[in-house]
Amino acid sequence: MKTRIKICGLTREADVEAAVEAGADAIGFVFYPQSPRFVSPQRAAELSCLIPPFVTITALFVNALPEDIEAVLEQVPVSLMQFHGDETEADCCRWQRPYLRAVRMKPGLDLLQYATDFASARALLLDAFVEGYGGGGQTFDWSLIPSGLPIPLVLSGGLTPENVGEAVRRVRPAAVDVSSGVEISKGIKDAAKIAAFVAAVRAADQEKDA
């Protein structure tokens, strides 16, 4: 099965075009003001004009106020929401749109319980636990992921063109999500790294199916 690929934290036209050209399945915009990859709803709306049909537009929020989420949904053609803060399942379901629930992985976390608590999520997005929000470009111990989870997984946290192939082969996630691993600097992507990342995932998919 094809592993879906999301390129997150896009802020520039050139980066959106590079992600689409490389074959990304989804584009992520960050609406968390403290992030160096933050974009306003107006800016995201401009960038969304470059995204063709069948490429999913994802909106990332961290403990956002309802009015701020509404502003995004009014201006940006969001297909998938992504929650990284302390949102409850009711908070995530309030918007009546498909959503991903981020999980900050660390030893002792009960991922099976998390899957039960957010059974309505389209998938759980697994990221590294660091101070603050986001994975900080760090990987986590993939052996912490239990087998038999009832909902799909999106693997994130420290993925790069160099390690994503191994991640796909070992974890077999439904999708992978990358931000810092394809950047020159925070919020500025590298088209060659994006292309290499996508190529590494596709090569790993072929090995799985062989």
C-alpha positions, 0 to 999 in steps of 0.5 A: 500500500502506498505510504502517504506523504505530507510536507508541513510548515510551508510558507513560500510559493516556491516550497508549495510548488516543490512539494506538489512537483515532487508528488506530496499527497498533503500540504500542511500550514501551521497556524500556531503563532509561536512557530517560526513556520506560522502563516496567517489565514490570508497567507495560507489562502494565497498559497492554497491557490497553488495546490491542485485538486487531490492534494490535501490541505491540512491546518495545524493548530495548538490550543487555538481559540475557536474564533481563530480556527473559524478565521482559518476555515473561512479563508482556507480550503482545509480538508484535514485538521491537525491538533497538537495541543491539549484539545479533547476529542470533543474539541477536535470533533467540534468542527465536523471535519476529518482530523489528526490527533498528534501524540507526543511519544515518550516511555510510559505513554499508553498509545492504545488508550490514546487511540480509544480516547480519540477514536473519531480521529482519522489517524494518530500523528506520532511525534517526539516529546520535547519541551513546548509543541512540535517534535523539534526535529527529533526522532523517538524510539519507534519500538514504543509503538504497540501493535494492533492499534485500531486506527492508522498512524502518521509517523513524524518526528525527525524524519529526513530523506536519509532515515525515512526509508527505514522508518517506512519499512520498520513502522509501516505507517499509513503516512509520514509527515516531515517539516524540518527534515526538508528545510534549509532553515526554519520555515524555508524548504529545500526542493532537492530535499523534498524530492529526495524524501518523496523518492525514499518513501516510494523506494521503501514502498516498493521494497515492502511490496516486493 
